[in-house]
Amino acid sequence: MMPSKLNKKHKILADQFVSLHINNSSFSSLPSYHYDQLRKGIPCPKCKSFATTSVGRLSVCSACGFEETFEVAVIRNVNEFKLLFPTEKITTNTIHDWCDLVNSKKRINRILEKNMKKVGTHQWAYYE
């Protein structure tokens, strides 16, 4: 309830904090990478291994046994792709190549149409 009074020590401490302030963090810069350098596939969200296989409607990790629906796994991979390549368009072909587990482009197309907004038609279609 009673306001405290600031003295010289407080001013010196404040000046030290200001002098130590870092504007650009080294954690904000990402290493350079290219699409061809990255490993394609659907990693397991639990153990991060690429040992996942498609079993019916599920994506099953053979390393740890974690199961998730295949649709959830593909959408998770789409979000990772958007994070890594924000300027690239999300198309059936790019996600088919990125996931590398799915052998059916039609299945990828159905998942994208269900969960994202389609822009354009036929071969020029992409998703947002």
Sine and cosine of phi, psi and omega as CSV:
sin_phi,cos_phi,sin_psi,cos_psi,sin_omega,cos_omega
0.00,0.00,-0.47,0.89,-0.01,-1.00
-0.99,-0.14,0.81,-0.59,0.03,-1.00
-0.94,0.35,0.62,-0.78,0.01,-1.00
-1.00,0.04,0.38,-0.93,0.00,-1.00
-0.98,-0.19,0.69,-0.72,0.01,-1.00
-1.00,0.02,0.64,-0.77,0.01,-1.00
-0.83,-0.56,-0.19,-0.98,-0.05,-1.00
-0.87,0.48,-0.63,0.78,-0.01,-1.00
-0.88,0.48,-0.64,0.77,0.02,-1.00
-0.90,0.43,-0.65,0.76,0.01,-1.00
-0.91,0.41,-0.65,0.76,0.02,-1.00
-0.90,0.44,-0.68,0.73,0.02,-1.00
-0.90,0.45,-0.68,0.74,0.03,-1.00
-0.90,0.44,-0.66,0.76,0.04,-1.00
-0.90,0.44,-0.60,0.80,0.04,-1.00
-0.91,0.42,-0.68,0.73,0.03,-1.00
-0.87,0.49,-0.67,0.75,0.01,-1.00
-0.91,0.42,-0.65,0.76,-0.02,-1.00
-0.94,0.35,-0.47,0.88,-0.02,-1.00
-1.00,0.02,-0.08,1.00,-0.04,-1.00
-0.91,0.42,0.74,-0.68,0.00,-1.00
-0.96,-0.28,0.85,-0.52,0.00,-1.00
-0.99,0.17,-0.71,0.70,-0.04,-1.00
-0.95,-0.31,0.92,-0.40,0.01,-1.00
-0.99,0.14,0.61,-0.79,0.05,-1.00
-0.95,0.30,-0.26,0.96,0.01,-1.00
-0.98,0.19,-0.25,0.97,-0.03,-1.00
-0.99,0.13,-0.30,0.95,0.00,-1.00
-1.00,0.02,0.72,-0.69,-0.01,-1.00
-0.99,-0.16,0.51,-0.86,0.08,-1.00
-0.94,0.35,0.42,-0.91,0.01,-1.00
-0.97,0.24,0.59,-0.81,0.01,-1.00
-0.48,-0.88,0.38,-0.93,0.03,-1.00
-0.79,-0.62,0.44,-0.90,-0.04,-1.00
-0.82,0.58,-0.68,0.73,-0.06,-1.00
-0.93,0.37,-0.40,0.92,-0.02,-1.00
-0.98,0.18,-0.38,0.92,-0.12,-0.99
-1.00,0.08,0.52,-0.85,0.02,-1.00
-0.98,0.18,0.75,-0.66,0.00,-1.00
-1.00,-0.05,0.44,-0.90,0.03,-1.00
0.69,-0.73,0.02,-1.00,0.01,-1.00
-0.95,-0.31,0.95,-0.30,0.01,-1.00
-0.97,0.22,0.46,-0.89,0.05,-1.00
-0.95,0.31,0.75,-0.66,0.00,-1.00
-0.94,0.34,-0.31,0.95,-0.04,-1.00
-1.00,0.00,-0.79,0.61,-0.09,-1.00
-0.95,-0.33,-0.04,1.00,0.06,-1.00
0.91,0.41,0.22,0.97,0.03,-1.00
-0.99,0.11,0.38,-0.93,0.03,-1.00
-0.99,-0.11,0.43,0.90,-0.04,-1.00
-1.00,-0.05,0.62,0.79,0.01,-1.00
-1.00,-0.05,0.57,-0.82,0.05,-1.00
-0.76,-0.65,0.42,-0.91,0.01,-1.00
-1.00,-0.05,0.87,-0.50,0.03,-1.00
-0.82,-0.57,0.99,-0.11,-0.04,-1.00
0.91,0.42,-0.86,-0.50,0.00,-1.00
-1.00,-0.07,0.11,0.99,-0.06,-1.00
-0.92,-0.40,0.44,-0.90,0.19,-0.98
-0.94,-0.35,0.88,-0.48,-0.11,-0.99
-0.89,-0.45,0.75,-0.66,0.05,-1.00
-1.00,0.06,0.85,-0.53,0.00,-1.00
-0.98,0.18,-0.21,0.98,0.03,-1.00
-0.99,0.16,-0.74,0.68,-0.07,-1.00
-0.89,-0.46,-0.16,0.99,0.03,-1.00
1.00,0.07,0.09,1.00,-0.02,-1.00
-0.92,0.40,0.68,-0.73,0.01,-1.00
-0.85,-0.53,0.64,-0.77,0.14,-0.99
-0.53,-0.85,0.35,-0.94,0.02,-1.00
-0.91,0.41,0.54,-0.84,-0.06,-1.00
-0.89,0.45,-0.58,0.81,0.01,-1.00
-0.88,0.47,-0.69,0.72,0.02,-1.00
-0.90,0.44,-0.65,0.76,0.00,-1.00
-0.90,0.43,-0.67,0.74,-0.01,-1.00
-0.92,0.38,-0.70,0.71,0.01,-1.00
-0.89,0.45,-0.60,0.80,0.07,-1.00
-0.89,0.46,-0.66,0.75,0.03,-1.00
-0.93,0.38,-0.58,0.81,0.06,-1.00
-0.89,0.46,-0.68,0.73,0.02,-1.00
-0.90,0.43,-0.62,0.79,0.07,-1.00
-0.91,0.42,-0.66,0.75,0.02,-1.00
-0.88,0.47,-0.68,0.73,0.02,-1.00
-0.90,0.44,-0.58,0.81,0.02,-1.00
-0.93,0.37,-0.67,0.74,-0.03,-1.00
-0.97,0.24,-0.56,0.83,-0.06,-1.00
-0.76,-0.64,0.96,0.27,-0.09,-1.00
-0.91,0.41,-0.37,0.93,-0.03,-1.00
-1.00,-0.01,-0.25,0.97,-0.01,-1.00
-0.98,0.21,0.56,-0.83,0.06,-1.00
-0.99,0.12,0.60,-0.80,0.04,-1.00
-1.00,0.06,0.95,-0.32,0.04,-1.00
-0.85,-0.53,0.26,-0.97,0.02,-1.00
-0.87,0.50,-0.68,0.73,-0.03,-1.00
-0.91,0.41,-0.68,0.74,-0.02,-1.00
-0.92,0.39,-0.66,0.75,0.00,-1.00
-0.95,0.33,-0.58,0.81,0.07,-1.00
-0.87,0.50,-0.69,0.72,0.03,-1.00
-0.93,0.36,-0.65,0.76,-0.05,-1.00
-0.92,0.40,-0.66,0.75,-0.03,-1.00
-0.96,0.27,-0.59,0.81,0.11,-0.99
0.85,0.53,0.05,1.00,0.00,-1.00
-0.96,-0.27,-0.50,0.86,-0.11,-0.99
-1.00,0.06,0.75,-0.66,0.04,-1.00
-0.98,-0.20,0.12,0.99,-0.01,-1.00
-0.85,-0.52,0.93,-0.37,0.06,-1.00
-0.93,0.38,-0.49,0.87,0.00,-1.00
-0.90,0.44,-0.62,0.78,0.02,-1.00
-0.91,0.41,-0.69,0.72,0.05,-1.00
-0.88,0.48,-0.70,0.71,-0.02,-1.00
-0.86,0.50,-0.69,0.72,0.01,-1.00
-0.90,0.45,-0.66,0.75,0.01,-1.00
-0.91,0.42,-0.69,0.72,0.01,-1.00
-0.91,0.42,-0.68,0.73,0.00,-1.00
-0.90,0.44,-0.59,0.81,-0.03,-1.00
-0.95,0.31,-0.58,0.81,-0.17,-0.99
-0.95,-0.31,-0.15,0.99,-0.06,-1.00
-0.70,-0.71,0.21,-0.98,0.01,-1.00
-1.00,0.00,0.81,-0.59,-0.02,-1.00
-1.00,0.05,0.73,-0.69,0.04,-1.00
-0.86,-0.51,0.81,-0.59,0.00,-1.00
1.00,0.00,-0.01,-1.00,-0.02,-1.00
-0.72,-0.69,0.36,-0.93,0.09,-1.00
0.78,0.63,-0.78,-0.62,-0.10,-0.99
-0.96,0.29,-0.22,0.98,-0.01,-1.00
-0.99,-0.16,0.11,0.99,-0.04,-1.00
-0.97,0.26,0.62,-0.78,0.15,-0.99
-0.61,-0.80,0.14,-0.99,-0.13,-0.99
-0.84,-0.55,0.55,-0.83,0.03,-1.00
-0.85,-0.53,0.00,0.00,0.00,0.00
